[in-house]
């Protein structure tokens, strides 16, 4: 039987791997584009953790991250894989 610590470490590792895979669909770029990636990573990890709100999707986190970037860069046009992130137009 695995210890709870080992299980928690494995879960955390799986979460990091998942987020890193998702980040492959948000390309690096200029300062604002890299800021999007910088917001997305911790927000997405939190959304996958023990205390996460239910039913939060990667698209929800992407939209939240885009909104955060647009506070500093109002003209920002985000770049991301639209086939991977199925964002509904508002």
C-alpha positions, 0 to 999 in steps of 0.5 A, a space after each residue: 500500500 502506498 503511503 499518503 505522501 507518495 500518493 500526493 507526490 504522484 498526484 502533484 507530478 501528474 498535475 505538473 505533467 498535465 499543465 506542461 502538456 497544456 502549455 504546449 498549446 499556448 506558444 511563447 512570444 512577446 512579453 504579453 504572450 509569455 505573461 499569458 503562459 505565466 498566469 495560466 500555469 499556476 492558475 491551472 495547477 490550482 484548478 486541479 488541486 485538492 481545494 479546487 472548485 468543481 467543473 473548472 475547465 482548462 478553457 475557464 483558466 485560459 479565459 481568466 488568464 487572458 483577462 489578467 493579461 488584458 489589464 496590463 495590455 488592453 490591445 493584447 490578442 492572445 495566441 493559443 491552439 483553438 482546436 485544443 482550447 474550445 473557447 466559446 465566443 462571448 
